[in-house]
Amino acid sequence: MAVPSVVFVCGRNAVRSPMAEGFWKARFGADCLARSCGVEPAAWPDGFMINVMEESGVDLSNFECRDLADTADDPVELVVCLAQDADPAASAFAEARGADYHLWAIPDPAAVEGRHEARLDAYRAARDDIKARISAFIPG
């Protein structure tokens, strides 16, 4: 089964889409064509995201946030949007590229306020949801 080239999209490319890129490469190999980007990328990745991904054995400490335009020349057969608010831009990107499109509306853990442990729990929940979806993905 061929693994499709994929672009993961979220709002800032700081939490959910880097997680997805990391898990995709962990599952299908570092040489697979997988990128992530944000509609309005952050200046740097989220520290909580880096920490909870490290707990899962995925090192994203050197991750750099990218813009949707940064993936414009990459081959893409599948676009996965992880943020409801990024859906219009991500679906238009997929349509323009002739790529299959999926919306995985995963709540943004960065929006959770409160104690340190409560915030980490939100990041872990998002991480585990993304990991489960990628683990269940069957390449066509």
MDAnalysis code that builds the backbone (N, CA, C; Angstrom):
import MDAnalysis as mda
import numpy as np

u = mda.Universe.empty(420, n_residues=140, atom_resindex=np.repeat(np.arange(140), 3), trajectory=True)
u.add_TopologyAttr("name", ["N", "CA", "C"] * 140)
u.add_TopologyAttr("resid", np.arange(1, 141))
u.add_TopologyAttr("resname", ["MET", "ALA", "VAL", "PRO", "SER", "VAL", "VAL", "PHE", "VAL", "CYS", "GLY", "ARG", "ASN", "ALA", "VAL", "ARG", "SER", "PRO", "MET", "ALA", "GLU", "GLY", "PHE", "TRP", "LYS", "ALA", "ARG", "PHE", "GLY", "ALA", "ASP", "CYS", "LEU", "ALA", "ARG", "SER", "CYS", "GLY", "VAL", "GLU", "PRO", "ALA", "ALA", "TRP", "PRO", "ASP", "GLY", "PHE", "MET", "ILE", "ASN", "VAL", "MET", "GLU", "GLU", "SER", "GLY", "VAL", "ASP", "LEU", "SER", "ASN", "PHE", "GLU", "CYS", "ARG", "ASP", "LEU", "ALA", "ASP", "THR", "ALA", "ASP", "ASP", "PRO", "VAL", "GLU", "LEU", "VAL", "VAL", "CYS", "LEU", "ALA", "GLN", "ASP", "ALA", "ASP", "PRO", "ALA", "ALA", "SER", "ALA", "PHE", "ALA", "GLU", "ALA", "ARG", "GLY", "ALA", "ASP", "TYR", "HIS", "LEU", "TRP", "ALA", "ILE", "PRO", "ASP", "PRO", "ALA", "ALA", "VAL", "GLU", "GLY", "ARG", "HIS", "GLU", "ALA", "ARG", "LEU", "ASP", "ALA", "TYR", "ARG", "ALA", "ALA", "ARG", "ASP", "ASP", "ILE", "LYS", "ALA", "ARG", "ILE", "SER", "ALA", "PHE", "ILE", "PRO", "GLY"])
u.atoms.positions = np.array([
    [0.826, -1.182, 0.000],
    [0.000, 0.000, 0.000],
    [0.872, 1.248, 0.000],
    [0.551, 2.163, -0.869],
    [1.313, 3.403, -0.971],
    [0.838, 4.395, 0.082],
    [1.781, 4.981, 0.765],
    [1.472, 6.012, 1.754],
    [1.373, 7.341, 1.011],
    [0.257, 8.047, 1.136],
    [0.113, 9.301, 0.394],
    [1.012, 10.402, 0.952],
    [1.415, 11.298, 0.082],
    [2.102, 12.502, 0.545],
    [1.037, 13.358, 1.236],
    [1.393, 13.906, 2.392],
    [0.387, 14.560, 3.227],
    [0.881, 15.908, 3.733],
    [-0.066, 16.839, 3.849],
    [0.177, 18.118, 4.504],
    [-0.854, 18.232, 5.624],
    [-0.362, 18.431, 6.844],
    [-1.218, 18.650, 8.002],
    [-1.306, 20.155, 8.250],
    [-2.522, 20.651, 8.462],
    [-2.741, 22.086, 8.613],
    [-3.460, 22.363, 9.925],
    [-3.007, 23.400, 10.627],
    [-3.768, 23.927, 11.763],
    [-3.591, 25.446, 11.755],
    [-4.010, 26.088, 12.792],
    [-3.977, 27.542, 12.805],
    [-2.580, 28.130, 12.830],
    [-1.720, 27.620, 13.742],
    [-0.427, 28.258, 13.972],
    [0.775, 27.344, 13.712],
    [0.557, 26.084, 13.434],
    [1.640, 25.122, 13.222],
    [2.565, 25.061, 14.434],
    [1.955, 25.159, 15.621],
    [2.741, 25.153, 16.843],
    [2.413, 23.966, 17.740],
    [1.229, 23.331, 17.534],
    [0.827, 22.247, 18.423],
    [0.317, 21.042, 17.630],
    [-0.898, 21.125, 17.101],
    [-1.558, 19.954, 16.527],
    [-0.932, 19.451, 15.233],
    [-0.675, 20.320, 14.283],
    [-0.107, 19.838, 13.016],
    [1.317, 19.313, 13.169],
    [2.188, 19.913, 14.010],
    [3.495, 19.274, 14.213],
    [3.374, 17.893, 14.851],
    [2.422, 17.753, 15.795],
    [2.197, 16.433, 16.399],
    [1.858, 15.414, 15.315],
    [0.938, 15.808, 14.426],
    [0.510, 14.889, 13.365],
    [1.669, 14.534, 12.440],
    [2.443, 15.532, 12.052],
    [3.609, 15.270, 11.198],
    [4.561, 14.301, 11.890],
    [4.818, 14.533, 13.171],
    [5.726, 13.668, 13.920],
    [5.237, 12.232, 14.009],
    [3.953, 12.059, 14.310],
    [3.406, 10.696, 14.402],
    [3.338, 10.018, 13.035],
    [3.036, 10.782, 11.978],
    [2.981, 10.218, 10.627],
    [4.357, 9.660, 10.245],
    [5.392, 10.450, 10.486],
    [6.757, 10.009, 10.159],
    [7.186, 8.841, 11.047],
    [6.761, 8.867, 12.313],
    [7.084, 7.747, 13.206],
    [6.429, 6.461, 12.720],
    [5.218, 6.567, 12.190],
    [4.503, 5.366, 11.738],
    [4.976, 4.894, 10.369],
    [5.144, 5.835, 9.433],
    [5.408, 5.446, 8.045],
    [6.860, 5.639, 7.610],
    [7.712, 6.144, 8.497],
    [9.124, 6.308, 8.172],
    [9.483, 7.755, 7.892],
    [10.676, 8.114, 8.279],
    [11.133, 9.497, 8.145],
    [11.219, 9.948, 6.689],
    [11.286, 8.997, 5.754],
    [11.398, 9.360, 4.342],
    [10.056, 9.607, 3.666],
    [8.956, 9.363, 4.372],
    [7.649, 9.615, 3.762],
    [7.476, 11.128, 3.572],
    [6.653, 11.485, 2.626],
    [6.426, 12.893, 2.344],
    [5.322, 13.413, 3.256],
    [5.711, 14.031, 4.348],
    [4.775, 14.588, 5.320],
    [5.292, 15.940, 5.763],
    [4.405, 16.920, 5.710],
    [4.736, 18.279, 6.147],
    [3.578, 18.793, 6.987],
    [3.849, 19.807, 7.756],
    [2.790, 20.485, 8.486],
    [2.975, 21.977, 8.335],
    [1.893, 22.708, 8.499],
    [1.955, 24.147, 8.337],
    [0.779, 24.791, 9.066],
    [0.839, 26.106, 9.164],
    [-0.229, 26.854, 9.802],
    [-0.740, 27.945, 8.896],
    [-2.005, 28.296, 9.082],
    [-2.598, 29.381, 8.311],
    [-1.923, 30.701, 8.702],
    [-1.700, 30.900, 9.989],
    [-0.946, 32.043, 10.507],
    [0.094, 31.490, 11.483],
    [1.246, 31.056, 10.973],
    [2.201, 30.323, 11.811],
    [2.757, 31.141, 12.970],
    [2.996, 30.434, 14.048],
    [3.628, 31.017, 15.225],
    [5.106, 31.242, 14.942],
    [5.741, 32.016, 15.789],
    [7.177, 32.259, 15.642],
    [7.987, 31.032, 16.012],
    [7.469, 30.207, 16.934],
    [8.169, 29.005, 17.374],
    [7.163, 27.987, 17.872],
    [7.545, 26.716, 17.924],
    [6.632, 25.669, 18.399],
    [6.372, 25.807, 19.896],
    [5.278, 25.268, 20.326],
    [4.823, 25.322, 21.710],
    [5.638, 24.361, 22.584],
    [6.139, 24.856, 23.698],
    [6.953, 24.036, 24.593],
    [6.202, 22.861, 25.197],
    [4.928, 23.053, 25.537],
    [4.133, 21.937, 26.060],
    [4.032, 20.828, 25.005],
    [3.849, 21.220, 23.736],
    [3.764, 20.239, 22.647],
    [5.045, 19.434, 22.562],
    [6.184, 20.112, 22.614],
    [7.475, 19.418, 22.539],
    [7.597, 18.416, 23.687],
    [7.207, 18.839, 24.890],
    [7.308, 17.965, 26.064],
    [6.429, 16.726, 25.963],
    [5.160, 16.892, 25.567],
    [4.279, 15.717, 25.533],
    [4.622, 14.797, 24.367],
    [5.184, 15.342, 23.302],
    [5.624, 14.478, 22.205],
    [6.860, 13.684, 22.621],
    [7.738, 14.301, 23.398],
    [8.907, 13.596, 23.915],
    [8.467, 12.416, 24.781],
    [7.386, 12.596, 25.557],
    [6.836, 11.499, 26.357],
    [6.452, 10.303, 25.489],
    [6.080, 10.579, 24.230],
    [5.684, 9.518, 23.299],
    [6.834, 9.044, 22.430],
    [8.026, 9.543, 22.697],
    [9.191, 9.099, 21.945],
    [9.396, 9.812, 20.624],
    [8.729, 10.943, 20.408],
    [8.887, 11.704, 19.171],
    [9.559, 13.028, 19.519],
    [10.743, 13.243, 18.974],
    [11.520, 14.447, 19.261],
    [11.184, 15.546, 18.261],
    [10.519, 16.590, 18.752],
    [10.203, 17.741, 17.903],
    [10.913, 19.000, 18.410],
    [11.999, 18.811, 19.144],
    [12.709, 19.954, 19.734],
    [13.314, 20.885, 18.686],
    [13.548, 20.398, 17.485],
    [14.103, 21.241, 16.423],
    [13.067, 21.642, 15.386],
    [11.794, 21.442, 15.697],
    [10.725, 21.769, 14.749],
    [10.674, 23.276, 14.493],
    [10.432, 23.648, 13.247],
    [10.265, 25.049, 12.874],
    [8.895, 25.243, 12.255],
    [8.159, 26.228, 12.747],
    [6.807, 26.504, 12.256],
    [6.865, 26.988, 10.808],
    [5.896, 26.528, 10.016],
    [5.838, 26.872, 8.598],
    [4.469, 27.435, 8.243],
    [4.456, 28.201, 7.191],
    [3.246, 28.793, 6.628],
    [2.672, 27.857, 5.569],
    [1.389, 27.961, 5.332],
    [0.742, 27.152, 4.293],
    [1.449, 27.345, 2.944],
    [1.885, 28.556, 2.663],
    [2.579, 28.831, 1.398],
    [3.907, 28.080, 1.291],
    [4.501, 27.735, 2.438],
    [5.776, 26.997, 2.431],
    [5.629, 25.593, 1.861],
    [4.413, 25.084, 1.756],
    [4.180, 23.739, 1.235],
    [3.608, 23.766, -0.185],
    [3.503, 24.949, -0.763],
    [2.837, 25.103, -2.063],
    [3.479, 24.286, -3.178],
    [4.788, 24.073, -3.104],
    [5.477, 23.329, -4.162],
    [5.690, 21.855, -3.833],
    [5.279, 21.448, -2.622],
    [5.440, 20.051, -2.214],
    [4.369, 19.178, -2.862],
    [4.714, 17.938, -3.218],
    [3.673, 17.037, -3.702],
    [2.699, 16.750, -2.558],
    [1.425, 16.721, -2.863],
    [0.430, 16.439, -1.830],
    [-0.750, 15.682, -2.420],
    [-1.034, 14.544, -1.804],
    [-2.193, 13.747, -2.200],
    [-3.293, 13.815, -1.148],
    [-2.912, 14.203, 0.073],
    [-3.843, 14.241, 1.191],
    [-3.557, 15.479, 2.033],
    [-4.619, 16.225, 2.354],
    [-4.525, 17.358, 3.272],
    [-5.411, 17.033, 4.464],
    [-4.837, 17.117, 5.659],
    [-5.575, 16.878, 6.891],
    [-5.541, 18.158, 7.708],
    [-6.723, 18.701, 7.983],
    [-6.838, 19.906, 8.790],
    [-7.207, 19.498, 10.212],
    [-6.473, 20.021, 11.181],
    [-6.681, 19.646, 12.577],
    [-7.360, 20.733, 13.391],
    [-7.749, 21.827, 12.772],
    [-8.363, 22.947, 13.481],
    [-9.562, 23.453, 12.699],
    [-10.696, 23.513, 13.352],
    [-11.921, 23.974, 12.685],
    [-11.726, 25.348, 12.044],
    [-11.034, 26.262, 12.724],
    [-10.867, 27.608, 12.185],
    [-9.934, 27.666, 10.973],
    [-9.148, 26.634, 10.749],
    [-8.263, 26.579, 9.584],
    [-8.923, 25.874, 8.397],
    [-10.135, 25.348, 8.600],
    [-10.819, 24.570, 7.568],
    [-10.982, 25.311, 6.239],
    [-11.435, 26.568, 6.219],
    [-11.604, 27.217, 4.907],
    [-10.311, 27.281, 4.099],
    [-9.219, 27.679, 4.721],
    [-7.936, 27.777, 4.006],
    [-7.416, 26.402, 3.617],
    [-7.534, 25.429, 4.533],
    [-7.013, 24.088, 4.264],
    [-7.809, 23.392, 3.168],
    [-9.124, 23.520, 3.209],
    [-9.940, 22.852, 2.179],
    [-9.720, 23.496, 0.813],
    [-9.543, 24.832, 0.767],
    [-9.242, 25.499, -0.504],
    [-7.883, 25.059, -1.037],
    [-6.912, 24.905, -0.138],
    [-5.583, 24.428, -0.520],
    [-5.682, 23.029, -1.121],
    [-6.435, 22.144, -0.464],
    [-6.599, 20.771, -0.952],
    [-7.283, 20.760, -2.315],
    [-8.327, 21.551, -2.450],
    [-9.063, 21.593, -3.716],
    [-8.177, 22.101, -4.848],
    [-7.406, 23.152, -4.585],
    [-6.517, 23.704, -5.604],
    [-5.447, 22.705, -6.030],
    [-5.059, 21.835, -5.125],
    [-4.022, 20.841, -5.405],
    [-4.586, 19.511, -5.894],
    [-5.920, 19.361, -5.883],
    [-6.532, 18.096, -6.286],
    [-6.276, 16.988, -5.289],
    [-6.123, 17.352, -4.014],
    [-5.804, 16.381, -2.965],
    [-7.066, 15.961, -2.210],
    [-7.040, 14.756, -1.670],
    [-8.096, 14.327, -0.761],
    [-8.035, 15.209, 0.477],
    [-9.188, 15.369, 1.138],
    [-9.251, 16.279, 2.281],
    [-9.985, 15.635, 3.439],
    [-9.403, 15.799, 4.641],
    [-10.042, 15.342, 5.881],
    [-9.973, 16.468, 6.904],
    [-11.045, 16.641, 7.651],
    [-11.056, 17.575, 8.771],
    [-11.107, 16.768, 10.055],
    [-10.071, 16.884, 10.857],
    [-10.028, 16.289, 12.192],
    [-10.060, 17.462, 13.168],
    [-11.226, 17.890, 13.555],
    [-11.370, 19.071, 14.410],
    [-10.986, 18.706, 15.847],
    [-9.730, 18.892, 16.173],
    [-9.197, 18.556, 17.495],
    [-9.087, 19.852, 18.296],
    [-9.686, 19.887, 19.488],
    [-9.621, 21.113, 20.286],
    [-8.180, 21.553, 20.538],
    [-7.986, 22.867, 20.527],
    [-6.654, 23.429, 20.721],
    [-6.277, 23.387, 22.199],
    [-5.298, 22.578, 22.568],
    [-4.918, 22.507, 23.978],
    [-4.289, 23.802, 24.481],
    [-3.764, 24.628, 23.585],
    [-3.166, 25.896, 23.992],
    [-4.217, 26.865, 24.533],
    [-5.484, 26.601, 24.239],
    [-6.567, 27.458, 24.726],
    [-6.960, 27.136, 26.167],
    [-6.464, 26.020, 26.688],
    [-6.801, 25.608, 28.054],
    [-5.977, 26.424, 29.043],
    [-6.663, 26.955, 30.027],
    [-5.988, 27.725, 31.066],
    [-6.056, 26.961, 32.374],
    [-5.268, 27.394, 33.325],
    [-5.303, 26.758, 34.635],
    [-3.946, 26.256, 35.062],
    [-3.998, 25.307, 35.969],
    [-2.774, 24.731, 36.526],
    [-1.927, 24.045, 35.448],
    [-0.654, 23.982, 35.732],
    [0.307, 23.357, 34.819],
    [-0.140, 21.944, 34.423],
    [-0.519, 21.131, 35.418],
    [-0.897, 19.739, 35.130],
    [-2.170, 19.664, 34.298],
    [-3.125, 20.564, 34.535],
    [-4.365, 20.582, 33.740],
    [-4.063, 20.926, 32.290],
    [-3.141, 21.847, 32.083],
    [-2.760, 22.210, 30.726],
    [-2.046, 21.040, 30.041],
    [-1.131, 20.398, 30.760],
    [-0.449, 19.233, 30.191],
    [-1.448, 18.138, 29.823],
    [-2.458, 17.935, 30.664],
    [-3.482, 16.930, 30.361],
    [-4.193, 17.242, 29.048],
    [-4.463, 18.513, 28.784],
    [-5.112, 18.898, 27.523],
    [-4.201, 18.596, 26.332],
    [-2.928, 18.864, 26.480],
    [-1.972, 18.564, 25.405],
    [-1.863, 17.052, 25.189],
    [-1.863, 16.308, 26.278],
    [-1.794, 14.853, 26.148],
    [-3.045, 14.301, 25.467],
    [-4.199, 14.863, 25.779],
    [-5.443, 14.407, 25.149],
    [-5.406, 14.663, 23.639],
    [-4.945, 15.843, 23.241],
    [-4.829, 16.147, 21.810],
    [-3.821, 15.208, 21.152],
    [-2.681, 15.025, 21.806],
    [-1.644, 14.127, 21.288],
    [-2.188, 12.716, 21.083],
    [-2.892, 12.205, 22.091],
    [-3.393, 10.836, 22.020],
    [-4.474, 10.685, 20.955],
    [-5.300, 11.717, 20.768],
    [-6.331, 11.702, 19.729],
    [-5.671, 11.653, 18.349],
    [-4.680, 12.510, 18.140],
    [-3.978, 12.537, 16.851],
    [-3.258, 11.212, 16.601],
    [-2.589, 10.689, 17.608],
    [-1.872, 9.421, 17.453],
    [-2.833, 8.292, 17.099],
    [-3.996, 8.253, 17.745],
    [-4.987, 7.203, 17.463],
    [-5.497, 7.305, 16.028],
    [-5.748, 8.518, 15.552],
    [-6.239, 8.688, 14.175],
    [-5.197, 8.252, 13.158],
    [-3.934, 8.588, 13.415],
    [-2.869, 8.183, 12.494],
    [-2.629, 6.683, 12.568],
    [-2.723, 6.121, 13.746],
    [-2.563, 4.669, 13.895],
    [-3.660, 3.918, 13.153],
    [-4.853, 4.503, 13.098],
    [-5.990, 3.862, 12.429],
    [-6.021, 4.111, 10.932],
    [-5.184, 5.038, 10.434],
    [-5.202, 5.391, 9.022],
    [-4.705, 4.225, 8.179],
    [-5.469, 3.873, 7.165],
    [-5.101, 2.776, 6.258],
    [-4.787, 3.393, 4.890],
    [-3.529, 3.332, 4.492],
    [-3.190, 3.873, 3.159],
    [-3.934, 3.116, 2.065],
    [-4.367, 3.850, 1.067],
    [-5.110, 3.254, -0.043],
    [-4.197, 2.904, -1.098],
])
